[in-house]
């Protein structure tokens, strides 16, 4: 079996387009003729790095940022987009816009335990489709347990400054590459793809990139 085609994904778990982008990429990955295996490595990008630790009431946050009418319009469009990829956005259940730093620390720990994809999926689903406050430590601990993480590692990641330093370092690497928005995908350490690209884009791009990855490197 060939080595996995690795895709590094910078994202934030409160970014609806990151969730949509994930679903579109996954749809392409399921198509016949796609390279296998493909490994997704999730990296942090906080959309609101200055968010208070306890978060902000979503209605207040959204109206400050977009205005009431514009906020409602954005959510309505997102509902339609979500349905196209099987996401049931439950904006009416989302009471708070959380600080996502702890969630990124959990994602970092999940990578160490080989369970990153399960945790990222559960965070997206929990926030966008169940209205969970993923800024709360107890909620994150439950998500970690459901995703199969070892409890000791979870507790350490959510409390130990080492995980915070690791997440900040990864985030700085993204800034240094010039990443200004998410989702942002990096392939073969040289191709940067911005935005929630349609499945058709990935169906065309992935086989070409996998073929390039399989070529022997010139010495």
Secondary structure, DSSP 8 states (H G I E B T S, - for coil): ----EEEEEEE-TT-HHHHHHHHHHHHHHTSTT--S-EEEEEEE--TTTT--TT-EEHHHHHHHHH-HHHHHHHHHHHHHHHHHTT----GGG--EE---HHHHHHHHHHHHTT-HHHHHHHHHHHHHHH---TTSHHHHHHHHHHTT--HHHHHHHHH-HHHHHHHHHHHHHHHHTT--SSSEEEETTTEEEES---HHHHHHHHHHHHHHHHS----
